[in-house]
Amino acid sequence: MQPRLLLEDEARADLAEAFTWYEQQRPGLGSEFLAEVALVLDSIERSPAAHAVIRGQTRRVLVRRFPYAVFYVLDPDVVAVTAVTHGRRDPRRWQERR
């Protein structure tokens, strides 16, 4: 059985913040951002072990078209998305989670 995908509260907040920022830049851009993130989440859900481990048990997938990365931890029963952060943000933002 494949583990289920779970977006932790902090990751949801990251997405909401990025969506709002992109929508302020250009209406519709936030939706484009969310569509690209959805593709990443689909990829993680299909093949959770396929992506690179970057620190401890945390894995990372880059978002196409946008300077963001999705960070997650793979457990036997769940794939926990812990952060969706801009590439220029302080890495402690995702490292201190989970």
C-alpha positions in Angstrom: 0.0 0.0 0.0 1.3 3.4 -0.9 1.6 6.0 1.9 -0.9 8.8 1.9 0.1 12.4 1.2 -0.4 14.9 4.0 0.2 18.7 3.8 1.2 19.9 7.3 -0.3 23.2 8.5 3.0 25.0 8.0 3.2 23.9 4.3 -0.4 25.0 3.8 0.5 28.4 5.2 3.5 28.6 2.9 1.3 27.9 -0.1 -1.3 30.5 1.0 1.5 33.1 1.5 3.1 32.4 -1.9 -0.3 32.3 -3.7 -1.2 35.7 -2.3 2.1 37.3 -3.2 1.9 36.0 -6.8 -1.7 37.1 -7.2 -0.6 40.6 -6.1 2.0 40.6 -8.8 -0.4 39.6 -11.5 -3.9 38.2 -11.3 -3.9 34.6 -12.2 -0.2 34.0 -11.4 -1.0 32.6 -8.0 -3.2 30.0 -9.7 -0.4 29.2 -12.1 1.9 28.7 -9.1 -0.6 26.4 -7.4 -0.9 24.3 -10.6 2.8 23.8 -10.7 2.9 22.8 -7.1 0.1 20.4 -7.7 2.2 18.7 -10.4 5.0 18.3 -7.8 2.6 16.9 -5.2 1.3 14.4 -7.8 4.9 13.3 -8.6 5.6 12.9 -4.9 2.4 10.9 -4.4 3.2 8.6 -7.4 6.9 8.0 -6.5 7.7 9.3 -3.0 11.1 7.5 -2.8 12.2 8.9 -6.2 13.3 12.3 -5.0 16.6 13.2 -3.4 17.2 13.1 0.3 18.9 16.4 1.2 19.1 16.4 5.0 18.3 13.7 7.5 15.1 12.1 6.1 13.9 15.3 4.3 13.5 15.1 0.6 13.2 18.0 -1.8 11.5 18.6 -5.2 11.9 21.9 -7.1 8.8 23.6 -8.6 9.0 24.3 -12.3 8.7 27.9 -13.4 8.9 29.3 -9.9 11.9 29.5 -7.4 10.2 27.3 -4.9 10.9 23.8 -3.5 8.6 21.3 -1.8 10.1 19.6 1.2 8.7 16.3 2.6 9.5 13.3 4.8 8.6 9.8 3.8 7.3 7.5 6.5 5.8 4.0 6.0 2.2 5.2 6.2 2.4 8.9 5.3 4.3 11.3 3.0 4.3 14.5 5.1 4.9 17.7 3.2 6.6 20.0 5.7 7.4 23.1 3.7 7.0 24.9 0.4 9.6 27.6 0.5 11.3 30.2 -1.8 14.8 29.2 -2.8 16.3 32.4 -1.3 14.6 32.1 2.1 16.6 31.1 5.1 16.9 27.3 5.0 16.2 27.2 8.8 12.6 27.8 7.7 12.2 24.2 6.5 15.0 22.6 8.6 13.4 23.4 11.9 10.2 21.7 10.9 9.4 18.1 11.8 
